[in-house]
Amino acid sequence: MTELSYQLPDEAARRGDFERLFSELERSHDDLGVSSFGISDTSLEEVGAKCETFLLRYVFLLKCLLSLRK
């Protein structure tokens, strides 16, 4: 089994594009060879982990730059 992920823009949710997308998938998933489909959202834990990684990289870079000034 192969899994495929798409990241859809926030504007699409406001326009109702997700509803149309899933309606079309529901209607034609057999013809497309799609066995199942679903939707998920980024959890706060995932957002926190990405922020932590970004901050650690920023601090590391800042320390490197400050060490060059000495």
PQR file of N, CA, C, O and H, with PARSE charges and radii, in Angstrom:
ATOM      1  N   MET A   1       0.849  -1.177   0.000 -0.4000 1.5000
ATOM      2  CA  MET A   1       0.000   0.000   0.000 -0.0000 2.0000
ATOM      3  C   MET A   1       0.894   1.239   0.000  0.5500 1.7000
ATOM      4  O   MET A   1       1.916   1.269   0.685 -0.5500 1.4000
ATOM      5  N   THR A   2       0.518   2.237  -0.750 -0.4000 1.5000
ATOM      6  CA  THR A   2       1.248   3.491  -0.836 -0.0000 2.0000
ATOM      7  C   THR A   2       0.393   4.596  -0.244  0.5500 1.7000
ATOM      8  O   THR A   2      -0.820   4.638  -0.446 -0.5500 1.4000
ATOM      9  H   THR A   2      -0.312   2.212  -1.307  0.4000 1.0000
ATOM     10  N   GLU A   3       1.042   5.488   0.487 -0.4000 1.5000
ATOM     11  CA  GLU A   3       0.327   6.610   1.087 -0.0000 2.0000
ATOM     12  C   GLU A   3       0.828   7.901   0.471  0.5500 1.7000
ATOM     13  O   GLU A   3       2.019   8.050   0.194 -0.5500 1.4000
ATOM     14  H   GLU A   3       2.028   5.453   0.651  0.4000 1.0000
ATOM     15  N   LEU A   4      -0.080   8.824   0.262 -0.4000 1.5000
ATOM     16  CA  LEU A   4       0.242  10.109  -0.341 -0.0000 2.0000
ATOM     17  C   LEU A   4      -0.353  11.202   0.527  0.5500 1.7000
ATOM     18  O   LEU A   4      -1.497  11.092   0.967 -0.5500 1.4000
ATOM     19  H   LEU A   4      -1.047   8.704   0.487  0.4000 1.0000
ATOM     20  N   SER A   5       0.407  12.251   0.776 -0.4000 1.5000
ATOM     21  CA  SER A   5      -0.071  13.377   1.593 -0.0000 2.0000
ATOM     22  C   SER A   5      -0.005  14.660   0.788  0.5500 1.7000
ATOM     23  O   SER A   5       0.915  14.876   0.000 -0.5500 1.4000
ATOM     24  H   SER A   5       1.337  12.340   0.419  0.4000 1.0000
ATOM     25  N   TYR A   6      -0.990  15.497   1.002 -0.4000 1.5000
ATOM     26  CA  TYR A   6      -1.014  16.824   0.396 -0.0000 2.0000
ATOM     27  C   TYR A   6      -1.203  17.846   1.500  0.5500 1.7000
ATOM     28  O   TYR A   6      -1.926  17.610   2.468 -0.5500 1.4000
ATOM     29  H   TYR A   6      -1.737  15.321   1.643  0.4000 1.0000
ATOM     30  N   GLN A   7      -0.552  18.971   1.344 -0.4000 1.5000
ATOM     31  CA  GLN A   7      -0.775  20.083   2.256 -0.0000 2.0000
ATOM     32  C   GLN A   7      -1.599  21.103   1.487  0.5500 1.7000
ATOM     33  O   GLN A   7      -1.140  21.669   0.495 -0.5500 1.4000
ATOM     34  H   GLN A   7       0.035  19.163   0.558  0.4000 1.0000
ATOM     35  N   LEU A   8      -2.808  21.328   1.950 -0.4000 1.5000
ATOM     36  CA  LEU A   8      -3.724  22.226   1.256 -0.0000 2.0000
ATOM     37  C   LEU A   8      -3.721  23.601   1.913  0.5500 1.7000
ATOM     38  O   LEU A   8      -3.570  23.707   3.131 -0.5500 1.4000
ATOM     39  H   LEU A   8      -3.181  20.868   2.756  0.4000 1.0000
ATOM     40  N   PRO A   9      -3.885  24.644   1.123 -0.5600 1.5000
ATOM     41  CA  PRO A   9      -3.843  26.004   1.669  0.2800 2.0000
ATOM     42  C   PRO A   9      -5.038  26.308   2.564  0.5500 1.7000
ATOM     43  O   PRO A   9      -6.128  25.772   2.364 -0.5500 1.4000
ATOM     44  N   ASP A  10      -4.822  27.179   3.557 -0.4000 1.5000
ATOM     45  CA  ASP A  10      -5.888  27.566   4.483 -0.0000 2.0000
ATOM     46  C   ASP A  10      -7.077  28.192   3.753  0.5500 1.7000
ATOM     47  O   ASP A  10      -8.229  28.000   4.143 -0.5500 1.4000
ATOM     48  H   ASP A  10      -3.937  27.615   3.719  0.4000 1.0000
ATOM     49  N   GLU A  11      -6.785  28.938   2.696 -0.4000 1.5000
ATOM     50  CA  GLU A  11      -7.876  29.609   1.960 -0.0000 2.0000
ATOM     51  C   GLU A  11      -8.882  28.593   1.414  0.5500 1.7000
ATOM     52  O   GLU A  11     -10.072  28.883   1.295 -0.5500 1.4000
ATOM     53  H   GLU A  11      -5.850  29.094   2.379  0.4000 1.0000
ATOM     54  N   ALA A  12      -8.381  27.392   1.084 -0.4000 1.5000
ATOM     55  CA  ALA A  12      -9.260  26.360   0.524 -0.0000 2.0000
ATOM     56  C   ALA A  12     -10.353  25.975   1.510  0.5500 1.7000
ATOM     57  O   ALA A  12     -11.487  25.718   1.107 -0.5500 1.4000
ATOM     58  H   ALA A  12      -7.414  27.156   1.181  0.4000 1.0000
ATOM     59  N   ALA A  13     -10.030  25.931   2.780 -0.4000 1.5000
ATOM     60  CA  ALA A  13     -11.031  25.591   3.796 -0.0000 2.0000
ATOM     61  C   ALA A  13     -12.092  26.676   3.873  0.5500 1.7000
ATOM     62  O   ALA A  13     -13.280  26.378   3.999 -0.5500 1.4000
ATOM     63  H   ALA A  13      -9.108  26.140   3.108  0.4000 1.0000
ATOM     64  N   ARG A  14     -11.674  27.924   3.799 -0.4000 1.5000
ATOM     65  CA  ARG A  14     -12.637  29.029   3.875 -0.0000 2.0000
ATOM     66  C   ARG A  14     -13.563  29.068   2.659  0.5500 1.7000
ATOM     67  O   ARG A  14     -14.720  29.474   2.772 -0.5500 1.4000
ATOM     68  H   ARG A  14     -10.709  28.166   3.696  0.4000 1.0000
ATOM     69  N   ARG A  15     -13.058  28.648   1.500 -0.4000 1.5000
ATOM     70  CA  ARG A  15     -13.868  28.657   0.277 -0.0000 2.0000
ATOM     71  C   ARG A  15     -14.749  27.428   0.150  0.5500 1.7000
ATOM     72  O   ARG A  15     -15.612  27.378  -0.725 -0.5500 1.4000
ATOM     73  H   ARG A  15     -12.119  28.319   1.408  0.4000 1.0000
ATOM     74  N   GLY A  16     -14.548  26.435   1.009 -0.4000 1.5000
ATOM     75  CA  GLY A  16     -15.332  25.211   0.925 -0.0000 2.0000
ATOM     76  C   GLY A  16     -14.757  24.203  -0.053  0.5500 1.7000
ATOM     77  O   GLY A  16     -15.452  23.268  -0.451 -0.5500 1.4000
ATOM     78  H   GLY A  16     -13.846  26.476   1.721  0.4000 1.0000
ATOM     79  N   ASP A  17     -13.501  24.374  -0.449 -0.4000 1.5000
ATOM     80  CA  ASP A  17     -12.882  23.457  -1.410 -0.0000 2.0000
ATOM     81  C   ASP A  17     -12.738  22.045  -0.857  0.5500 1.7000
ATOM     82  O   ASP A  17     -12.815  21.079  -1.616 -0.5500 1.4000
ATOM     83  H   ASP A  17     -12.937  25.133  -0.126  0.4000 1.0000
ATOM     84  N   PHE A  18     -12.529  21.905   0.463 -0.4000 1.5000
ATOM     85  CA  PHE A  18     -12.390  20.572   1.046 -0.0000 2.0000
ATOM     86  C   PHE A  18     -13.664  19.765   0.854  0.5500 1.7000
ATOM     87  O   PHE A  18     -13.616  18.572   0.556 -0.5500 1.4000
ATOM     88  H   PHE A  18     -12.466  22.690   1.080  0.4000 1.0000
ATOM     89  N   GLU A  19     -14.787  20.416   1.025 -0.4000 1.5000
ATOM     90  CA  GLU A  19     -16.068  19.725   0.851 -0.0000 2.0000
ATOM     91  C   GLU A  19     -16.192  19.196  -0.578  0.5500 1.7000
ATOM     92  O   GLU A  19     -16.598  18.052  -0.783 -0.5500 1.4000
ATOM     93  H   GLU A  19     -14.826  21.385   1.267  0.4000 1.0000
ATOM     94  N   ARG A  20     -15.848  20.013  -1.550 -0.4000 1.5000
ATOM     95  CA  ARG A  20     -15.916  19.582  -2.947 -0.0000 2.0000
ATOM     96  C   ARG A  20     -14.903  18.471  -3.225  0.5500 1.7000
ATOM     97  O   ARG A  20     -15.212  17.503  -3.918 -0.5500 1.4000
ATOM     98  H   ARG A  20     -15.519  20.943  -1.383  0.4000 1.0000
ATOM     99  N   LEU A  21     -13.695  18.614  -2.682 -0.4000 1.5000
ATOM    100  CA  LEU A  21     -12.656  17.612  -2.878 -0.0000 2.0000
ATOM    101  C   LEU A  21     -13.102  16.252  -2.356  0.5500 1.7000
ATOM    102  O   LEU A  21     -12.999  15.248  -3.060 -0.5500 1.4000
ATOM    103  H   LEU A  21     -13.443  19.401  -2.119  0.4000 1.0000
ATOM    104  N   PHE A  22     -13.599  16.220  -1.117 -0.4000 1.5000
ATOM    105  CA  PHE A  22     -14.009  14.946  -0.531 -0.0000 2.0000
ATOM    106  C   PHE A  22     -15.268  14.389  -1.172  0.5500 1.7000
ATOM    107  O   PHE A  22     -15.426  13.171  -1.264 -0.5500 1.4000
ATOM    108  H   PHE A  22     -13.683  17.036  -0.545  0.4000 1.0000
ATOM    109  N   SER A  23     -16.150  15.240  -1.606 -0.4000 1.5000
ATOM    110  CA  SER A  23     -17.336  14.762  -2.336 -0.0000 2.0000
ATOM    111  C   SER A  23     -16.926  14.068  -3.628  0.5500 1.7000
ATOM    112  O   SER A  23     -17.451  13.009  -3.972 -0.5500 1.4000
ATOM    113  H   SER A  23     -16.022  16.229  -1.531  0.4000 1.0000
ATOM    114  N   GLU A  24     -15.982  14.680  -4.339 -0.4000 1.5000
ATOM    115  CA  GLU A  24     -15.504  14.090  -5.595 -0.0000 2.0000
ATOM    116  C   GLU A  24     -14.738  12.791  -5.335  0.5500 1.7000
ATOM    117  O   GLU A  24     -14.896  11.823  -6.078 -0.5500 1.4000
ATOM    118  H   GLU A  24     -15.556  15.540  -4.060  0.4000 1.0000
ATOM    119  N   LEU A  25     -13.917  12.764  -4.296 -0.4000 1.5000
ATOM    120  CA  LEU A  25     -13.203  11.535  -3.942 -0.0000 2.0000
ATOM    121  C   LEU A  25     -14.181  10.421  -3.555  0.5500 1.7000
ATOM    122  O   LEU A  25     -14.008   9.266  -3.942 -0.5500 1.4000
ATOM    123  H   LEU A  25     -13.789  13.551  -3.692  0.4000 1.0000
ATOM    124  N   GLU A  26     -15.187  10.781  -2.800 -0.4000 1.5000
ATOM    125  CA  GLU A  26     -16.200   9.793  -2.398 -0.0000 2.0000
ATOM    126  C   GLU A  26     -16.897   9.216  -3.632  0.5500 1.7000
ATOM    127  O   GLU A  26     -17.158   8.015  -3.705 -0.5500 1.4000
ATOM    128  H   GLU A  26     -15.326  11.720  -2.485  0.4000 1.0000
ATOM    129  N   ARG A  27     -17.189  10.076  -4.587 -0.4000 1.5000
ATOM    130  CA  ARG A  27     -17.907   9.657  -5.785 -0.0000 2.0000
ATOM    131  C   ARG A  27     -17.050   8.790  -6.701  0.5500 1.7000
ATOM    132  O   ARG A  27     -17.555   7.839  -7.298 -0.5500 1.4000
ATOM    133  H   ARG A  27     -16.977  11.052  -4.528  0.4000 1.0000
ATOM    134  N   SER A  28     -15.743   9.111  -6.821 -0.4000 1.5000
ATOM    135  CA  SER A  28     -14.948   8.457  -7.863 -0.0000 2.0000
ATOM    136  C   SER A  28     -13.702   7.735  -7.348  0.5500 1.7000
ATOM    137  O   SER A  28     -12.795   7.459  -8.133 -0.5500 1.4000
ATOM    138  H   SER A  28     -15.333   9.883  -6.336  0.4000 1.0000
ATOM    139  N   HIS A  29     -13.634   7.423  -6.055 -0.4000 1.5000
ATOM    140  CA  HIS A  29     -12.417   6.808  -5.530 -0.0000 2.0000
ATOM    141  C   HIS A  29     -12.118   5.449  -6.168  0.5500 1.7000
ATOM    142  O   HIS A  29     -10.950   5.115  -6.370 -0.5500 1.4000
ATOM    143  H   HIS A  29     -14.372   7.647  -5.418  0.4000 1.0000
ATOM    144  N   ASP A  30     -13.147   4.660  -6.487 -0.4000 1.5000
ATOM    145  CA  ASP A  30     -12.901   3.368  -7.139 -0.0000 2.0000
ATOM    146  C   ASP A  30     -12.266   3.550  -8.511  0.5500 1.7000
ATOM    147  O   ASP A  30     -11.314   2.851  -8.859 -0.5500 1.4000
ATOM    148  H   ASP A  30     -14.095   4.931  -6.323  0.4000 1.0000
ATOM    149  N   ASP A  31     -12.797   4.490  -9.288 -0.4000 1.5000
ATOM    150  CA  ASP A  31     -12.249   4.758 -10.628 -0.0000 2.0000
ATOM    151  C   ASP A  31     -10.816   5.266 -10.570  0.5500 1.7000
ATOM    152  O   ASP A  31     -10.032   5.032 -11.489 -0.5500 1.4000
ATOM    153  H   ASP A  31     -13.570   5.058  -9.005  0.4000 1.0000
ATOM    154  N   LEU A  32     -10.473   5.964  -9.486 -0.4000 1.5000
ATOM    155  CA  LEU A  32      -9.131   6.522  -9.324 -0.0000 2.0000
ATOM    156  C   LEU A  32      -8.151   5.530  -8.700  0.5500 1.7000
ATOM    157  O   LEU A  32      -6.952   5.800  -8.635 -0.5500 1.4000
ATOM    158  H   LEU A  32     -11.110   6.154  -8.739  0.4000 1.0000
ATOM    159  N   GLY A  33      -8.650   4.397  -8.248 -0.4000 1.5000
ATOM    160  CA  GLY A  33      -7.787   3.411  -7.601 -0.0000 2.0000
ATOM    161  C   GLY A  33      -7.431   3.782  -6.170  0.5500 1.7000
ATOM    162  O   GLY A  33      -6.409   3.339  -5.645 -0.5500 1.4000
ATOM    163  H   GLY A  33      -9.625   4.178  -8.301  0.4000 1.0000
ATOM    164  N   VAL A  34      -8.265   4.589  -5.543 -0.4000 1.5000
ATOM    165  CA  VAL A  34      -8.042   5.027  -4.167 -0.0000 2.0000
ATOM    166  C   VAL A  34      -8.844   4.128  -3.246  0.5500 1.7000
ATOM    167  O   VAL A  34     -10.067   4.046  -3.360 -0.5500 1.4000
ATOM    168  H   VAL A  34      -9.094   4.950  -5.969  0.4000 1.0000
ATOM    169  N   SER A  35      -8.151   3.445  -2.322 -0.4000 1.5000
ATOM    170  CA  SER A  35      -8.851   2.523  -1.420 -0.0000 2.0000
ATOM    171  C   SER A  35      -9.433   3.243  -0.209  0.5500 1.7000
ATOM    172  O   SER A  35     -10.477   2.842   0.306 -0.5500 1.4000
ATOM    173  H   SER A  35      -7.157   3.512  -2.229  0.4000 1.0000
ATOM    174  N   SER A  36      -8.772   4.297   0.247 -0.4000 1.5000
ATOM    175  CA  SER A  36      -9.292   5.068   1.381 -0.0000 2.0000
ATOM    176  C   SER A  36      -8.671   6.457   1.369  0.5500 1.7000
ATOM    177  O   SER A  36      -7.653   6.689   0.717 -0.5500 1.4000
ATOM    178  H   SER A  36      -7.925   4.623  -0.171  0.4000 1.0000
ATOM    179  N   PHE A  37      -9.289   7.367   2.091 -0.4000 1.5000
ATOM    180  CA  PHE A  37      -8.764   8.719   2.201 -0.0000 2.0000
ATOM    181  C   PHE A  37      -9.264   9.329   3.499  0.5500 1.7000
ATOM    182  O   PHE A  37     -10.258   8.882   4.072 -0.5500 1.4000
ATOM    183  H   PHE A  37     -10.116   7.178   2.621  0.4000 1.0000
ATOM    184  N   GLY A  38      -8.562  10.352   3.951 -0.4000 1.5000
ATOM    185  CA  GLY A  38      -8.937  11.006   5.199 -0.0000 2.0000
ATOM    186  C   GLY A  38      -8.286  12.370   5.290  0.5500 1.7000
ATOM    187  O   GLY A  38      -7.647  12.843   4.350 -0.5500 1.4000
ATOM    188  H   GLY A  38      -7.754  10.716   3.486  0.4000 1.0000
ATOM    189  N   ILE A  39      -8.462  12.988   6.440 -0.4000 1.5000
ATOM    190  CA  ILE A  39      -7.917  14.322   6.655 -0.0000 2.0000
ATOM    191  C   ILE A  39      -7.372  14.383   8.078  0.5500 1.7000
ATOM    192  O   ILE A  39      -7.913  13.760   8.992 -0.5500 1.4000
ATOM    193  H   ILE A  39      -8.981  12.604   7.203  0.4000 1.0000
ATOM    194  N   SER A  40      -6.302  15.137   8.247 -0.4000 1.5000
ATOM    195  CA  SER A  40      -5.751  15.358   9.584 -0.0000 2.0000
ATOM    196  C   SER A  40      -5.247  16.787   9.660  0.5500 1.7000
ATOM    197  O   SER A  40      -5.057  17.457   8.645 -0.5500 1.4000
ATOM    198  H   SER A  40      -5.863  15.643   7.504  0.4000 1.0000
ATOM    199  N   ASP A  41      -5.038  17.229  10.874 -0.4000 1.5000
ATOM    200  CA  ASP A  41      -4.557  18.582  11.102 -0.0000 2.0000
ATOM    201  C   ASP A  41      -3.318  18.501  11.984  0.5500 1.7000
ATOM    202  O   ASP A  41      -3.167  17.551  12.752 -0.5500 1.4000
ATOM    203  H   ASP A  41      -5.193  16.684  11.698  0.4000 1.0000
ATOM    204  N   THR A  42      -2.451  19.467  11.885 -0.4000 1.5000
ATOM    205  CA  THR A  42      -1.250  19.502  12.700 -0.0000 2.0000
ATOM    206  C   THR A  42      -1.645  19.693  14.159  0.5500 1.7000
ATOM    207  O   THR A  42      -2.420  20.592  14.488 -0.5500 1.4000
ATOM    208  H   THR A  42      -2.574  20.239  11.261  0.4000 1.0000
ATOM    209  N   SER A  43      -1.108  18.845  15.029 -0.4000 1.5000
ATOM    210  CA  SER A  43      -1.421  18.964  16.456 -0.0000 2.0000
ATOM    211  C   SER A  43      -0.573  20.067  17.080  0.5500 1.7000
ATOM    212  O   SER A  43       0.445  20.480  16.524 -0.5500 1.4000
ATOM    213  H   SER A  43      -0.479  18.115  14.762  0.4000 1.0000
ATOM    214  N   LEU A  44      -1.010  20.532  18.238 -0.4000 1.5000
ATOM    215  CA  LEU A  44      -0.233  21.536  18.955 -0.0000 2.0000
ATOM    216  C   LEU A  44       1.128  20.979  19.350  0.5500 1.7000
ATOM    217  O   LEU A  44       2.107  21.722  19.409 -0.5500 1.4000
ATOM    218  H   LEU A  44      -1.837  20.197  18.690  0.4000 1.0000
ATOM    219  N   GLU A  45       1.198  19.693  19.617 -0.4000 1.5000
ATOM    220  CA  GLU A  45       2.473  19.063  19.952 -0.0000 2.0000
ATOM    221  C   GLU A  45       3.447  19.158  18.780  0.5500 1.7000
ATOM    222  O   GLU A  45       4.627  19.454  18.971 -0.5500 1.4000
ATOM    223  H   GLU A  45       0.402  19.089  19.568  0.4000 1.0000
ATOM    224  N   GLU A  46       2.949  18.905  17.564 -0.4000 1.5000
ATOM    225  CA  GLU A  46       3.804  19.005  16.378 -0.0000 2.0000
ATOM    226  C   GLU A  46       4.270  20.437  16.155  0.5500 1.7000
ATOM    227  O   GLU A  46       5.425  20.669  15.795 -0.5500 1.4000
ATOM    228  H   GLU A  46       1.991  18.664  17.409  0.4000 1.0000
ATOM    229  N   VAL A  47       3.380  21.393  16.366 -0.4000 1.5000
ATOM    230  CA  VAL A  47       3.739  22.806  16.215 -0.0000 2.0000
ATOM    231  C   VAL A  47       4.810  23.170  17.242  0.5500 1.7000
ATOM    232  O   VAL A  47       5.789  23.841  16.916 -0.5500 1.4000
ATOM    233  H   VAL A  47       2.442  21.204  16.658  0.4000 1.0000
ATOM    234  N   GLY A  48       4.618  22.725  18.474 -0.4000 1.5000
ATOM    235  CA  GLY A  48       5.599  23.001  19.528 -0.0000 2.0000
ATOM    236  C   GLY A  48       6.957  22.413  19.207  0.5500 1.7000
ATOM    237  O   GLY A  48       7.982  23.060  19.425 -0.5500 1.4000
ATOM    238  H   GLY A  48       3.822  22.180  18.738  0.4000 1.0000
ATOM    239  N   ALA A  49       6.977  21.192  18.692 -0.4000 1.5000
ATOM    240  CA  ALA A  49       8.247  20.539  18.348 -0.0000 2.0000
ATOM    241  C   ALA A  49       8.956  21.304  17.231  0.5500 1.7000
ATOM    242  O   ALA A  49      10.177  21.462  17.268 -0.5500 1.4000
ATOM    243  H   ALA A  49       6.145  20.666  18.515  0.4000 1.0000
ATOM    244  N   LYS A  50       8.203  21.779  16.242 -0.4000 1.5000
ATOM    245  CA  LYS A  50       8.813  22.548  15.154 -0.0000 2.0000
ATOM    246  C   LYS A  50       9.361  23.879  15.665  0.5500 1.7000
ATOM    247  O   LYS A  50      10.428  24.321  15.242 -0.5500 1.4000
ATOM    248  H   LYS A  50       7.211  21.651  16.212  0.4000 1.0000
ATOM    249  N   CYS A  51       8.627  24.512  16.574 -0.4000 1.5000
ATOM    250  CA  CYS A  51       9.106  25.775  17.150 -0.0000 2.0000
ATOM    251  C   CYS A  51      10.374  25.545  17.965  0.5500 1.7000
ATOM    252  O   CYS A  51      11.317  26.334  17.896 -0.5500 1.4000
ATOM    253  H   CYS A  51       7.760  24.153  16.918  0.4000 1.0000
ATOM    254  N   GLU A  52      10.390  24.468  18.733 -0.4000 1.5000
ATOM    255  CA  GLU A  52      11.572  24.148  19.538 -0.0000 2.0000
ATOM    256  C   GLU A  52      12.789  23.911  18.643  0.5500 1.7000
ATOM    257  O   GLU A  52      13.881  24.401  18.930 -0.5500 1.4000
ATOM    258  H   GLU A  52       9.625  23.827  18.789  0.4000 1.0000
ATOM    259  N   THR A  53      12.599  23.164  17.570 -0.4000 1.5000
ATOM    260  CA  THR A  53      13.699  22.903  16.631 -0.0000 2.0000
ATOM    261  C   THR A  53      14.202  24.207  16.025  0.5500 1.7000
ATOM    262  O   THR A  53      15.409  24.429  15.927 -0.5500 1.4000
ATOM    263  H   THR A  53      11.713  22.765  17.336  0.4000 1.0000
ATOM    264  N   PHE A  54      13.275  25.064  15.620 -0.4000 1.5000
ATOM    265  CA  PHE A  54      13.650  26.354  15.046 -0.0000 2.0000
ATOM    266  C   PHE A  54      14.437  27.180  16.056  0.5500 1.7000
ATOM    267  O   PHE A  54      15.471  27.755  15.715 -0.5500 1.4000
ATOM    268  H   PHE A  54      12.295  24.883  15.700  0.4000 1.0000
ATOM    269  N   LEU A  55      13.958  27.244  17.297 -0.4000 1.5000
ATOM    270  CA  LEU A  55      14.635  28.047  18.314 -0.0000 2.0000
ATOM    271  C   LEU A  55      16.024  27.500  18.637  0.5500 1.7000
ATOM    272  O   LEU A  55      16.967  28.268  18.823 -0.5500 1.4000
ATOM    273  H   LEU A  55      13.118  26.777  17.575  0.4000 1.0000
ATOM    274  N   LEU A  56      16.150  26.177  18.704 -0.4000 1.5000
ATOM    275  CA  LEU A  56      17.460  25.584  18.966 -0.0000 2.0000
ATOM    276  C   LEU A  56      18.445  25.915  17.848  0.5500 1.7000
ATOM    277  O   LEU A  56      19.609  26.218  18.113 -0.5500 1.4000
ATOM    278  H   LEU A  56      15.383  25.553  18.552  0.4000 1.0000
ATOM    279  N   ARG A  57      17.986  25.858  16.611 -0.4000 1.5000
ATOM    280  CA  ARG A  57      18.847  26.214  15.483 -0.0000 2.0000
ATOM    281  C   ARG A  57      19.226  27.692  15.522  0.5500 1.7000
ATOM    282  O   ARG A  57      20.364  28.058  15.226 -0.5500 1.4000
ATOM    283  H   ARG A  57      17.041  25.612  16.396  0.4000 1.0000
ATOM    284  N   TYR A  58      18.270  28.531  15.887 -0.4000 1.5000
ATOM    285  CA  TYR A  58      18.515  29.970  15.976 -0.0000 2.0000
ATOM    286  C   TYR A  58      19.555  30.260  17.053  0.5500 1.7000
ATOM    287  O   TYR A  58      20.486  31.034  16.828 -0.5500 1.4000
ATOM    288  H   TYR A  58      17.346  28.234  16.127  0.4000 1.0000
ATOM    289  N   VAL A  59      19.398  29.640  18.220 -0.4000 1.5000
ATOM    290  CA  VAL A  59      20.344  29.843  19.312 -0.0000 2.0000
ATOM    291  C   VAL A  59      21.733  29.358  18.904  0.5500 1.7000
ATOM    292  O   VAL A  59      22.728  30.032  19.174 -0.5500 1.4000
ATOM    293  H   VAL A  59      18.642  29.012  18.402  0.4000 1.0000
ATOM    294  N   PHE A  60      21.809  28.207  18.262 -0.4000 1.5000
ATOM    295  CA  PHE A  60      23.095  27.680  17.798 -0.0000 2.0000
ATOM    296  C   PHE A  60      23.756  28.655  16.823  0.5500 1.7000
ATOM    297  O   PHE A  60      24.944  28.953  16.949 -0.5500 1.4000
ATOM    298  H   PHE A  60      21.001  27.660  18.043  0.4000 1.0000
ATOM    299  N   LEU A  61      22.995  29.143  15.866 -0.4000 1.5000
ATOM    300  CA  LEU A  61      23.520  30.091  14.880 -0.0000 2.0000
ATOM    301  C   LEU A  61      23.978  31.380  15.557  0.5500 1.7000
ATOM    302  O   LEU A  61      25.030  31.923  15.220 -0.5500 1.4000
ATOM    303  H   LEU A  61      22.030  28.901  15.764  0.4000 1.0000
ATOM    304  N   LEU A  62      23.193  31.863  16.504 -0.4000 1.5000
ATOM    305  CA  LEU A  62      23.546  33.078  17.224 -0.0000 2.0000
ATOM    306  C   LEU A  62      24.849  32.892  18.004  0.5500 1.7000
ATOM    307  O   LEU A  62      25.700  33.781  18.013 -0.5500 1.4000
ATOM    308  H   LEU A  62      22.338  31.422  16.778  0.4000 1.0000
ATOM    309  N   LYS A  63      25.005  31.742  18.655 -0.4000 1.5000
ATOM    310  CA  LYS A  63      26.242  31.456  19.387 -0.0000 2.0000
ATOM    311  C   LYS A  63      27.438  31.408  18.425  0.5500 1.7000
ATOM    312  O   LYS A  63      28.512  31.917  18.744 -0.5500 1.4000
ATOM    313  H   LYS A  63      24.314  31.020  18.648  0.4000 1.0000
ATOM    314  N   CYS A  64      27.253  30.810  17.277 -0.4000 1.5000
ATOM    315  CA  CYS A  64      28.334  30.746  16.282 -0.0000 2.0000
ATOM    316  C   CYS A  64      28.732  32.143  15.822  0.5500 1.7000
ATOM    317  O   CYS A  64      29.918  32.461  15.731 -0.5500 1.4000
ATOM    318  H   CYS A  64      26.380  30.397  17.018  0.4000 1.0000
ATOM    319  N   LEU A  65      27.749  32.962  15.539 -0.4000 1.5000
ATOM    320  CA  LEU A  65      28.032  34.325  15.088 -0.0000 2.0000
ATOM    321  C   LEU A  65      28.728  35.134  16.179  0.5500 1.7000
ATOM    322  O   LEU A  65      29.652  35.894  15.889 -0.5500 1.4000
ATOM    323  H   LEU A  65      26.786  32.703  15.613  0.4000 1.0000
ATOM    324  N   LEU A  66      28.299  34.980  17.418 -0.4000 1.5000
ATOM    325  CA  LEU A  66      28.920  35.705  18.522 -0.0000 2.0000
ATOM    326  C   LEU A  66      30.350  35.232  18.750  0.5500 1.7000
ATOM    327  O   LEU A  66      31.214  36.032  19.109 -0.5500 1.4000
ATOM    328  H   LEU A  66      27.549  34.362  17.654  0.4000 1.0000
ATOM    329  N   SER A  67      30.608  33.958  18.551 -0.4000 1.5000
ATOM    330  CA  SER A  67      31.968  33.452  18.738 -0.0000 2.0000
ATOM    331  C   SER A  67      32.916  33.991  17.654  0.5500 1.7000
ATOM    332  O   SER A  67      34.118  34.106  17.893 -0.5500 1.4000
ATOM    333  H   SER A  67      29.906  33.308  18.260  0.4000 1.0000
ATOM    334  N   LEU A  68      32.397  34.314  16.495 -0.4000 1.5000
ATOM    335  CA  LEU A  68      33.218  34.880  15.421 -0.0000 2.0000
ATOM    336  C   LEU A  68      33.647  36.310  15.741  0.5500 1.7000
ATOM    337  O   LEU A  68      34.676  36.778  15.253 -0.5500 1.4000
ATOM    338  H   LEU A  68      31.421  34.221  16.301  0.4000 1.0000
ATOM    339  N   ARG A  69      32.864  36.994  16.551 -0.4000 1.5000
ATOM    340  CA  ARG A  69      33.154  38.397  16.889 -0.0000 2.0000
ATOM    341  C   ARG A  69      34.283  38.506  17.903  0.5500 1.7000
ATOM    342  O   ARG A  69      34.857  39.584  18.062 -0.5500 1.4000
ATOM    343  H   ARG A  69      32.028  36.614  16.947  0.4000 1.0000
ATOM    344  N   LYS A  70      34.610  37.435  18.582 -0.4000 1.5000
ATOM    345  CA  LYS A  70      35.647  37.479  19.638 -0.0000 2.0000
ATOM    346  C   LYS A  70      37.027  37.483  19.051  0.5500 1.7000
ATOM    347  O   LYS A  70      38.012  37.518  19.789 -0.5500 1.4000
ATOM    348  H   LYS A  70      34.144  36.560  18.453  0.4000 1.0000
TER
END
